[in-house]
Amino acid sequence: MISVHRFVDPAAVGRAAADLVDAAVLERGERVIGLATGSSPLETYAELVRRHGGDATSAYRDVEAFLLDEYIGLPSDHPQRYAAVIRREFTDAMGIPSGRVHGPDADAVDLAEASRAYDRTIERSGGVGVQLLGLGSDGHIAFNAPGTSFDERTHVATLGGSTRRDNARFFGGDIDAVPRSALSQGIATILRARSIVVIATGAGKAHIVAQVLASGPTEALPATALHGHDDVVLLVDAAAGVLLEGHG
Ligand SMILES: N[C@@H]1[C@@H](O)[C@H](O)[C@@H](COP(=O)(O)O)O[C@@H]1O
């Protein structure tokens, strides 16, 4: 079941998402957090850094963090590698040591084995306690494009045209610079998280938010897999929630 909450603007969404992550880590004692890249969680990260960044005794210093995905084919020093992005935008400022920030090994020669290894590492950590998620404009979560089986674990995902166009803004607007594939947690991996917080802000997400909530689970719309999880909260701002009636 997806429970929907509407807020006035992205900053309020960020505070609400930070409250949910804090509840998991500080109150429920979760020690494994799942992190998303993209612009949706940025306000959440900024809020968590404001609350806990300078605190050397914070429980966040002990967490293990797992990324959803990593581009395949970017040079090791490329600033848009998600491992670099998350350190820059969140984990360094939170004081989470880089050795505890994990991502799939997109440089591996054997990507199938690297995928299985990533799933094993997540399992061994005790599983993700709270997972942050954004929503792609075609309904993708992580890099699971429409049509991806809900049973997939971490795997090589092909980036669709709309996803590469959306992400070109991180590559100086040049769609040709956006990788064509990524190593991504699968939907079955994501659904193993004990709780999931989905963030959607801005008018550009209004349609997909309404579609996901109106549809039953279908592989044509990957985010609808979340209907089958028992602890999913979707936080939207006024612009992303504008097409919703009767929610929150
Ligand atoms: N792989 C990422 C997703 O994890 C992200 O949720 C989505 C939405 O991005 P944004 O939050 O920038 O709208 O885009 C990318 O493709």
The ligand as an SDF file (V2000), in Angstrom:
LIG
                    3D

 16 16  0  0  0  0  0  0  0  0999 V2000
   18.4000    6.4650  -11.6130 N   0  0  0  0  0  0  0  0  0  0  0  0
   17.7660    7.7140  -11.2650 C   0  0  0  0  0  0  0  0  0  0  0  0
   16.6350    7.4420  -10.3370 C   0  0  0  0  0  0  0  0  0  0  0  0
   17.1300    6.8380   -9.1450 O   0  0  0  0  0  0  0  0  0  0  0  0
   15.9110    8.7300  -10.0420 C   0  0  0  0  0  0  0  0  0  0  0  0
   14.9570    8.5170   -9.0450 O   0  0  0  0  0  0  0  0  0  0  0  0
   15.2300    9.2300  -11.2870 C   0  0  0  0  0  0  0  0  0  0  0  0
   14.4730   10.5330  -11.0690 C   0  0  0  0  0  0  0  0  0  0  0  0
   15.3670   11.5950  -11.0700 O   0  0  0  0  0  0  0  0  0  0  0  0
   15.0740   13.0000  -10.4620 P   0  0  0  0  0  0  0  0  0  0  0  0
   14.9920   12.7890   -8.9910 O   0  0  0  0  0  0  0  0  0  0  0  0
   16.2680   13.8380  -10.8140 O   0  0  0  0  0  0  0  0  0  0  0  0
   13.8170   13.4810  -11.0440 O   0  0  0  0  0  0  0  0  0  0  0  0
   16.1760    9.4090  -12.2900 O   0  0  0  0  0  0  0  0  0  0  0  0
   17.3290    8.5870  -12.4410 C   0  0  0  0  0  0  0  0  0  0  0  0
   17.1630    7.9200  -13.6200 O   0  0  0  0  0  0  0  0  0  0  0  0
  1  2  1  0
  2  3  1  0
  2 15  1  0
  3  4  1  0
  3  5  1  0
  5  6  1  0
  5  7  1  0
  7  8  1  0
  7 14  1  0
  8  9  1  0
  9 10  1  0
 10 11  2  0
 10 12  1  0
 10 13  1  0
 14 15  1  0
 15 16  1  0
M  END
$$$$
